[in-house]
Amino acid sequence: MRSNFVLWWILCAFFSVAAVIYAVWGLTWYDGTIEWVGTVALLFSAFMAALIAFYVQLVFRGQKGVELPEDRLDADIDDGEVEQGEFSPWSWWPLVLASAVAIGMVALATAHFLIPVAAGLLVVGLFGWVYEYYRGNFAR
């Protein structure tokens, strides 16, 4: 886990240096003004990398020296085996729900007449998903 936050801090430093170089390059060689969009985007990328690095570093400190199985070189696959939830590779309902959301986003951007189609597909997908997991053959 230590290598993870070190890499994120390195990425933060890279974006910060790149932002400074980008701003100086615009001032000296381009046209004498700072190109703000690229500079701000690089600074925000550095800020986001710093946030992730800080969070991962806090999690590492919270573990108090306990290494995860992913961090040990001698760990087996079974060492990190915990319950991850339920995944059903046979189900088509996640594809239906994703299609409904995709059609809805395209409808908001371009063709507003597709919004009822997306809403209907979303209702069908949610009903099928709930039926499959709670009332169908795979009910718990």
C-alpha positions as a Markdown table, in Angstrom:
| # | Residue | x | y | z |
|---|---|---|---|---|
| 1 | Met | 0.0 | 0.0 | 0.0 |
| 2 | Arg | 3.0 | 2.3 | 0.6 |
| 3 | Ser | 4.0 | 2.0 | -3.0 |
| 4 | Asn | 0.5 | 3.1 | -4.1 |
| 5 | Phe | 0.5 | 6.4 | -2.3 |
| 6 | Val | 4.1 | 7.1 | -3.3 |
| 7 | Leu | 3.1 | 6.7 | -6.9 |
| 8 | Trp | 0.2 | 9.0 | -6.4 |
| 9 | Trp | 2.4 | 11.7 | -4.8 |
| 10 | Ile | 4.8 | 11.3 | -7.8 |
| 11 | Leu | 1.9 | 11.8 | -10.2 |
| 12 | Cys | 0.9 | 14.9 | -8.2 |
| 13 | Ala | 4.4 | 16.3 | -8.5 |
| 14 | Phe | 4.5 | 15.5 | -12.3 |
| 15 | Phe | 1.2 | 17.3 | -12.9 |
| 16 | Ser | 2.4 | 20.3 | -10.9 |
| 17 | Val | 5.7 | 20.5 | -12.8 |
| 18 | Ala | 3.8 | 20.0 | -16.1 |
| 19 | Ala | 1.5 | 22.9 | -15.2 |
| 20 | Val | 4.3 | 25.2 | -14.4 |
| 21 | Ile | 6.2 | 24.3 | -17.6 |
| 22 | Tyr | 2.9 | 24.7 | -19.6 |
| 23 | Ala | 2.3 | 28.2 | -18.2 |
| 24 | Val | 5.9 | 29.3 | -18.8 |
| 25 | Trp | 5.9 | 27.9 | -22.3 |
| 26 | Gly | 2.8 | 29.9 | -23.1 |
| 27 | Leu | 4.3 | 33.0 | -21.7 |
| 28 | Thr | 7.6 | 32.7 | -23.5 |
| 29 | Trp | 7.1 | 30.9 | -26.8 |
| 30 | Tyr | 3.5 | 31.0 | -27.6 |
| 31 | Asp | 2.1 | 34.5 | -27.6 |
| 32 | Gly | 3.0 | 36.0 | -24.2 |
| 33 | Thr | -0.1 | 35.0 | -22.4 |
| 34 | Ile | -1.0 | 32.0 | -20.2 |
| 35 | Glu | -3.3 | 29.5 | -21.8 |
| 36 | Trp | -5.6 | 29.1 | -18.8 |
| 37 | Val | -7.6 | 26.0 | -19.8 |
| 38 | Gly | -4.6 | 23.7 | -20.0 |
| 39 | Thr | -2.9 | 25.2 | -17.0 |
| 40 | Val | -6.0 | 24.9 | -14.8 |
| 41 | Ala | -6.7 | 21.4 | -16.0 |
| 42 | Leu | -3.1 | 20.3 | -15.1 |
| 43 | Leu | -3.4 | 22.0 | -11.7 |
| 44 | Phe | -6.7 | 20.3 | -11.0 |
| 45 | Ser | -5.2 | 16.9 | -12.1 |
| 46 | Ala | -2.4 | 17.5 | -9.6 |
| 47 | Phe | -5.0 | 18.4 | -6.9 |
| 48 | Met | -7.0 | 15.2 | -7.6 |
| 49 | Ala | -3.8 | 13.1 | -7.5 |
| 50 | Ala | -2.9 | 14.7 | -4.2 |
| 51 | Leu | -6.4 | 14.0 | -2.8 |
| 52 | Ile | -6.1 | 10.3 | -3.7 |
| 53 | Ala | -2.5 | 10.1 | -2.4 |
| 54 | Phe | -3.6 | 11.7 | 0.9 |
| 55 | Tyr | -6.6 | 9.3 | 1.3 |
| 56 | Val | -4.5 | 6.2 | 0.5 |
| 57 | Gln | -1.8 | 7.4 | 2.9 |
| 58 | Leu | -4.5 | 7.8 | 5.7 |
| 59 | Val | -5.8 | 4.3 | 5.0 |
| 60 | Phe | -2.3 | 2.9 | 5.2 |
| 61 | Arg | -1.7 | 4.7 | 8.6 |
| 62 | Gly | -5.0 | 3.3 | 9.8 |
| 63 | Gln | -4.0 | -0.2 | 9.2 |
| 64 | Lys | -1.2 | 0.2 | 11.8 |
| 65 | Gly | 1.4 | -2.0 | 10.1 |
| 66 | Val | -1.0 | -4.8 | 8.9 |
| 67 | Glu | -0.2 | -5.7 | 5.4 |
| 68 | Leu | -2.9 | -6.7 | 3.0 |
| 69 | Pro | -2.5 | -9.9 | 1.0 |
| 70 | Glu | -2.2 | -7.9 | -2.1 |
| 71 | Asp | 1.0 | -6.3 | -0.7 |
| 72 | Arg | 2.8 | -9.4 | 0.2 |
| 73 | Leu | 5.0 | -11.2 | -2.4 |
| 74 | Asp | 4.5 | -14.6 | -0.8 |
| 75 | Ala | 0.6 | -14.4 | -0.6 |
| 76 | Asp | -1.6 | -16.9 | -2.3 |
| 77 | Ile | -4.9 | -16.1 | -4.1 |
| 78 | Asp | -6.9 | -17.7 | -1.2 |
| 79 | Asp | -5.4 | -15.3 | 1.4 |
| 80 | Gly | -7.5 | -12.4 | 0.1 |
| 81 | Glu | -10.6 | -14.4 | -0.4 |
| 82 | Val | -13.6 | -12.7 | 1.2 |
| 83 | Glu | -17.2 | -12.4 | 0.3 |
| 84 | Gln | -17.5 | -9.8 | -2.5 |
| 85 | Gly | -21.3 | -9.9 | -2.9 |
| 86 | Glu | -23.3 | -11.7 | -5.5 |
| 87 | Phe | -22.6 | -11.7 | -9.2 |
| 88 | Ser | -24.7 | -13.5 | -11.7 |
| 89 | Pro | -23.0 | -14.0 | -15.1 |
| 90 | Trp | -26.2 | -15.5 | -16.6 |
| 91 | Ser | -28.3 | -12.3 | -16.1 |
| 92 | Trp | -29.2 | -10.0 | -18.9 |
| 93 | Trp | -30.9 | -7.4 | -16.8 |
| 94 | Pro | -27.7 | -5.3 | -16.1 |
| 95 | Leu | -27.4 | -4.9 | -19.9 |
| 96 | Val | -31.0 | -3.8 | -20.2 |
| 97 | Leu | -30.5 | -1.3 | -17.4 |
| 98 | Ala | -27.3 | 0.1 | -18.9 |
| 99 | Ser | -29.0 | 0.4 | -22.3 |
| 100 | Ala | -31.8 | 2.3 | -20.7 |
| 101 | Val | -29.4 | 4.8 | -19.1 |
| 102 | Ala | -27.4 | 5.1 | -22.3 |
| 103 | Ile | -30.5 | 5.8 | -24.4 |
| 104 | Gly | -31.6 | 8.3 | -21.7 |
| 105 | Met | -28.3 | 10.2 | -21.8 |
| 106 | Val | -28.4 | 10.3 | -25.6 |
| 107 | Ala | -32.0 | 11.4 | -25.5 |
| 108 | Leu | -31.1 | 14.3 | -23.2 |
| 109 | Ala | -28.3 | 15.4 | -25.5 |
| 110 | Thr | -29.9 | 15.0 | -28.9 |
| 111 | Ala | -33.3 | 13.4 | -29.4 |
| 112 | His | -35.8 | 14.2 | -26.6 |
| 113 | Phe | -38.5 | 12.0 | -28.0 |
| 114 | Leu | -36.5 | 9.0 | -26.8 |
| 115 | Ile | -36.9 | 9.9 | -23.1 |
| 116 | Pro | -40.2 | 7.8 | -22.8 |
| 117 | Val | -38.5 | 4.9 | -24.5 |
| 118 | Ala | -35.6 | 5.1 | -22.0 |
| 119 | Ala | -38.0 | 5.4 | -19.1 |
| 120 | Gly | -40.0 | 2.4 | -20.2 |
| 121 | Leu | -36.9 | 0.3 | -20.7 |
| 122 | Leu | -35.7 | 1.3 | -17.3 |
| 123 | Val | -39.0 | 0.2 | -15.7 |
| 124 | Val | -38.9 | -3.1 | -17.5 |
| 125 | Gly | -35.2 | -3.6 | -16.6 |
| 126 | Leu | -35.8 | -2.8 | -12.9 |
| 127 | Phe | -38.9 | -5.1 | -12.8 |
| 128 | Gly | -37.0 | -8.0 | -14.4 |
| 129 | Trp | -34.0 | -7.5 | -12.1 |
| 130 | Val | -36.1 | -7.4 | -8.9 |
| 131 | Tyr | -38.1 | -10.4 | -10.1 |
| 132 | Glu | -35.0 | -12.5 | -11.0 |
| 133 | Tyr | -33.3 | -11.9 | -7.7 |
| 134 | Tyr | -36.1 | -11.8 | -5.2 |
| 135 | Arg | -39.1 | -13.7 | -6.6 |
| 136 | Gly | -37.7 | -15.9 | -9.4 |
| 137 | Asn | -35.7 | -19.1 | -9.5 |
| 138 | Phe | -32.7 | -17.4 | -7.7 |
| 139 | Ala | -34.6 | -16.0 | -4.7 |
| 140 | Arg | -32.8 | -16.0 | -1.4 |
